[in-house]
Amino acid sequence: MKITDITNTPLTTGKGLLRILTDTGVEGWAEAPGRNGKVFNAYLETAIKPALLGEDPRPIHRHWDTLALGREERMYKLPGWVVGTIDVALWDLLGKETGLPVYTLMGGAARKSVPLYWSTGSGWRMQPQEMLQLVKEGWSMGFRAFKIRMDWRGWRQDADPDKDFQLFETVREFLPNDVYLGFDANNGYSVSTAIQQGRRFEALGIDHFEEPIPHNDLTGLRQVADALDVAVSAGEQDAFRWWFQQLIDLGNPDILQPDILNAGGPTEVKRIYDMATTLDKPVMPHSPQAGINSMASLHAYVTVQNATRPHEFSTEFSGPLDDVAELYGDSVLPKDGCMELSDRPGLGIELNEAAVARLTYK
């Protein structure tokens, strides 16, 4: 079995459909980032294809090492999100070749039904009632866990903590006390403001406080995590397990949040989960999307025995959900706020070629 080609088809959903093709007709699929499509395609042509074409796709860890670390004369050392995209497709391909779900290949599922939290953002430009309307949409769709995000763009340190608090307070007052609610500051506070804000959130009832300060300030993160009772989470922007080791050693957040692409794909996320399990650190993936990559995140997550927190879900980064379902099948969408993983091979995707043709960006 040999890799014969790797293609990336731009879609009107805002992402690319990556395909790894083989001489046996078996394919592996992933979603390539649409925002950095030209950058990804440059890596694809200059580094990924030269490294993988003609190779047996099944030794996934060897290919991961080649792309992330380099091998012999191929000293690529590609970014985590580039490695992660290829890694998702390789795991999907291996599952189809073996006839097994990816979660089985990664050690077996501790559960196949996963509760989700409704993740909604752009709080920086909203008033409290606008955010509440978005949360109500999630509630009407059956979600019973939530996170509101600020999504600051650029450097907006401590821009308006009082309005942020009002957003949280308005949503918290709407939701029943036993319904999960997290707050994502998206790197927006200084250390002292994060601690003050976290204490205010604690008085209302908060389930996790995400990225309270810039993600590169690890010593500041430790100050925040040590000062607050609420679980502080971080890690969505970080690549590879060695950064997560530094994140734990220096920042010591309560919850680790690797992203299935940014961290380096299912291969590396599984290693990060193993590290977290060893250190008794809760995990809760960053995955604000619907589609192939979300399924990859879920397949890795369900293999963790103590992964009991809800998995992220958002409608804001994947294009219209009707298009996503038409492309990949209804199994990629939640029902009543939960995802049910099937026993279909690979990531369980049912690719609709007619939909691919209709939604290809011309």
C-alpha positions in Angstrom: 0.0 0.0 0.0 1.5 3.3 -1.1 0.5 7.0 -1.0 0.0 8.1 -4.6 -1.2 11.7 -4.1 -2.3 14.3 -1.5 -4.8 16.9 -2.6 -6.5 19.9 -0.9 -9.8 21.1 -2.4 -11.0 24.5 -1.2 -14.6 24.5 -0.1 -17.2 27.3 0.3 -17.5 26.3 4.0 -14.2 28.1 4.6 -12.1 25.0 4.9 -10.2 22.7 2.5 -10.9 19.0 2.0 -7.6 17.2 2.3 -7.3 13.7 0.8 -4.5 11.2 1.1 -4.9 8.8 -1.8 -3.4 5.3 -2.2 -2.8 2.7 -4.8 -5.5 0.5 -3.3 -8.2 3.1 -3.5 -8.4 3.7 0.2 -8.4 7.4 1.1 -7.9 9.4 4.3 -9.6 12.7 4.9 -9.1 15.8 7.0 -10.0 19.5 6.9 -7.2 21.9 6.0 -7.4 25.4 7.5 -9.1 27.7 5.0 -7.7 30.9 6.5 -4.1 29.7 5.9 -4.9 27.8 2.7 -2.1 29.2 0.6 0.4 28.7 3.4 -0.7 25.1 3.9 -0.6 24.4 0.1 3.0 25.7 0.1 3.9 23.2 2.8 2.0 20.5 1.0 3.9 20.9 -2.3 7.4 21.7 -0.9 7.6 19.4 2.1 4.7 17.0 2.7 4.4 15.4 -0.7 8.2 14.9 -1.1 8.2 13.2 2.3 5.1 11.0 1.9 4.5 10.2 -1.7 5.4 6.6 -2.4 5.4 5.7 1.3 3.2 3.2 3.1 0.7 5.3 5.0 0.2 2.9 7.9 3.3 3.6 10.1 1.7 6.8 11.3 4.1 7.5 14.1 7.1 7.3 11.7 5.4 9.9 9.4 4.7 12.1 12.3 8.3 12.1 13.4 9.4 12.9 9.8 7.1 15.9 9.5 7.4 17.3 13.1 11.1 16.5 13.8 12.8 15.7 10.5 14.5 12.6 9.4 17.9 12.1 7.7 18.1 14.8 5.0 14.5 15.9 5.5 14.7 18.5 8.2 11.3 20.0 7.8 10.1 20.5 11.4 6.7 21.7 10.3 4.3 23.7 12.5 1.9 21.7 14.7 -1.2 22.7 12.7 0.4 21.5 9.4 1.5 18.2 11.0 -1.9 17.8 12.7 -3.9 18.1 9.4 -1.9 15.3 7.8 -2.1 13.2 10.9 -5.9 13.4 11.0 -6.1 12.1 7.5 -3.6 9.3 8.1 -5.6 8.0 11.1 -8.8 8.1 9.1 -7.0 6.1 6.3 -5.6 3.5 8.7 -9.1 3.0 10.2 -10.6 2.4 6.8 -7.8 0.0 5.8 -8.2 -2.0 9.0 -12.0 -1.7 9.2 -11.8 -0.2 12.7 -12.8 3.1 14.2 -10.0 5.4 15.1 -10.9 5.2 18.8 -10.3 1.5 18.7 -6.9 1.9 17.0 -6.0 4.4 19.7 -6.7 2.0 22.6 -10.5 1.7 22.8 -13.4 4.0 23.8 -14.2 4.5 27.4 -17.5 6.0 26.2 -19.2 6.6 22.8 -21.7 9.2 23.9 -20.1 12.6 24.6 -21.9 15.6 26.0 -20.9 18.9 24.3 -20.8 22.4 25.5 -22.2 25.2 23.2 -19.3 27.6 22.5 -20.3 31.1 21.4 -18.1 34.1 21.0 -17.3 37.6 19.8 -18.2 38.9 23.2 -15.8 41.8 22.8 -18.3 43.5 20.3 -21.5 42.4 22.0 -23.9 43.7 24.7 -25.1 41.2 27.3 -28.5 40.7 25.7 -26.9 39.9 22.4 -24.7 37.2 24.0 -27.8 35.9 25.8 -29.6 35.4 22.5 -26.8 33.2 21.2 -26.9 31.1 24.4 -30.7 30.8 24.1 -30.1 29.4 20.5 -27.9 26.7 22.0 -30.4 26.0 24.7 -33.2 25.5 22.1 -31.0 23.1 20.2 -30.7 20.9 23.3 -27.3 21.9 24.7 -27.0 21.8 28.5 -23.5 23.1 28.9 -22.1 26.4 27.6 -19.1 28.7 27.3 -19.0 32.3 26.2 -15.9 33.7 24.5 -14.5 37.2 24.2 -12.5 36.6 21.0 -10.4 39.7 21.4 -8.5 40.6 18.2 -5.1 42.2 18.7 -3.9 43.6 22.1 -6.9 44.5 24.2 -5.6 43.9 27.7 -8.2 44.8 30.4 -10.3 46.7 27.8 -13.6 46.5 29.6 -13.8 43.9 32.5 -17.1 45.3 33.8 -18.9 44.7 30.5 -17.3 41.2 30.3 -18.7 40.5 33.8 -22.1 41.7 32.7 -22.1 39.3 29.8 -21.3 36.4 32.1 -23.8 37.6 34.8 -26.6 37.9 32.3 -26.0 34.4 30.9 -25.5 32.9 34.4 -28.8 34.3 35.6 -30.6 32.8 32.6 -29.2 29.3 33.0 -30.2 26.9 35.8 -27.6 26.7 38.6 -26.6 23.2 37.7 -25.9 23.9 34.0 -22.2 24.1 33.1 -20.9 27.6 32.2 -17.4 28.5 31.3 -15.8 31.9 30.4 -13.0 32.3 27.8 -11.1 35.5 28.2 -9.0 34.7 25.0 -5.8 36.1 26.6 -7.5 39.4 27.4 -6.5 40.2 31.0 -3.4 41.1 33.0 -2.7 38.9 36.0 -4.3 41.1 38.6 -7.4 41.7 36.6 -7.7 38.0 35.8 -7.6 37.2 39.5 -10.2 39.9 40.4 -12.4 38.9 37.5 -12.1 35.2 38.4 -13.3 35.9 41.9 -16.3 37.8 40.6 -17.2 34.8 38.4 -16.7 32.4 41.3 -19.3 34.3 43.3 -21.9 33.6 40.6 -20.9 30.1 39.8 -18.4 29.3 37.0 -17.1 25.9 35.8 -13.9 26.9 34.0 -12.0 30.1 33.3 -10.1 29.8 30.0 -7.0 31.5 28.8 -7.3 34.4 31.3 -4.0 36.0 30.3 -1.6 35.9 27.2 -0.7 32.3 26.6 3.0 33.0 26.6 3.0 34.3 30.2 3.4 31.0 32.0 4.5 32.3 35.4 1.5 34.7 35.3 -0.8 31.8 34.6 0.5 30.0 37.7 -0.3 33.1 39.8 -3.9 33.1 38.4 -4.4 29.4 38.8 -3.0 29.4 42.4 -5.1 32.4 43.4 -8.5 31.1 42.2 -10.7 28.1 43.2 -12.3 27.9 39.7 -10.5 25.5 37.3 -8.2 27.6 35.0 -7.6 26.1 31.6 -5.1 26.7 28.8 -3.3 25.0 25.9 -5.4 25.6 22.8 -2.7 27.5 21.0 0.2 25.2 21.9 2.0 22.8 19.7 3.6 19.4 20.7 3.9 17.7 24.0 7.2 19.4 24.9 5.4 22.8 25.1 2.6 21.2 27.2 5.4 19.9 29.5 6.5 23.5 30.0 2.9 24.7 30.3 2.5 22.2 33.2 5.9 22.9 34.9 5.7 26.7 34.7 2.0 27.6 34.4 0.3 24.6 36.0 -3.3 25.2 34.8 -6.0 23.0 36.2 -7.2 21.8 32.8 -5.3 21.1 29.6 -7.0 22.0 26.3 -5.0 20.7 23.3 -6.4 21.5 19.9 -6.5 18.5 17.5 -4.6 20.5 14.8 -2.5 23.0 16.7 -1.1 20.4 19.1 0.0 18.1 16.2 -2.9 15.8 15.4 -4.4 12.7 17.1 -0.9 11.1 17.5 0.4 14.0 19.6 -2.9 14.7 21.4 -3.0 11.1 22.6 0.5 11.6 24.0 -0.6 14.8 25.8 -3.6 13.0 27.2 -1.3 10.2 28.5 0.9 12.9 30.2 -2.2 14.5 31.7 -3.4 11.2 33.0 -0.1 10.5 34.6 -0.2 13.9 36.4 -3.9 13.6 37.2 -4.7 16.7 35.1 -8.2 17.0 33.6 -8.4 17.4 29.9 -11.0 19.2 27.8 -10.2 19.6 24.1 -10.3 22.9 22.2 -12.4 22.1 19.1 -14.8 24.9 18.1 -16.1 23.3 14.9 -18.2 20.7 13.2 -16.9 18.2 10.7 -13.9 15.9 10.1 -11.5 17.5 12.6 -14.1 17.6 15.3 -14.7 13.9 14.8 -10.9 13.3 15.1 -10.9 15.3 18.4 -13.8 13.2 19.7 -12.2 9.9 18.7 -9.0 10.8 20.7 -11.0 12.2 23.6 -13.1 9.1 24.2 -10.1 7.0 24.8 -9.3 8.8 28.0 -10.9 7.1 31.0 -11.2 10.2 33.1 -12.2 12.6 30.3 -15.5 13.5 31.9 -15.9 17.2 31.0 -18.0 18.2 28.0 -16.3 18.5 24.6 -16.5 21.9 22.8 -18.9 22.5 19.9 -19.4 25.7 17.9 -21.3 26.5 14.7 -19.1 29.6 14.0 -16.1 28.2 12.2 -17.4 25.4 9.9 -19.8 27.0 7.5 -23.6 26.2 7.5 -24.4 23.1 9.4 -26.6 21.9 6.5 -23.6 22.0 4.2 -21.4 20.2 6.7 -24.0 17.4 7.1 -24.4 17.1 3.3 -20.6 16.8 2.9 -19.9 14.4 5.7 -23.2 12.8 6.9 -25.5 13.5 9.8 -23.2 11.6 12.2 -20.9 14.7 12.4 -23.7 16.7 14.0 -24.9 16.5 17.6 -28.3 15.5 18.8 -29.7 17.1 21.9 -26.3 18.4 22.8 -24.4 15.1 22.6 -22.3 13.3 20.0 -22.8 9.6 19.4 -19.7 7.9 17.9 -20.5 5.0 15.5 -18.5 1.9 14.9 -17.8 2.8 11.3 -14.2 2.6 10.1 -11.9 5.5 10.4 -13.5 8.7 11.6 -17.0 7.5 10.5 -17.3 10.1 7.7 -19.6 9.5 4.8 -18.2 11.8 2.1 -20.8 13.0 -0.5 -18.9 13.5 -3.7 -21.8 15.4 -5.2 -21.8 17.8 -2.3 -18.0 18.2 -2.7 -18.5 19.2 -6.3 -21.2 21.7 -5.4 -19.4 23.3 -2.5 -15.9 23.4 -4.2 -14.7 27.0 -4.2 -14.5 28.1 -7.8 
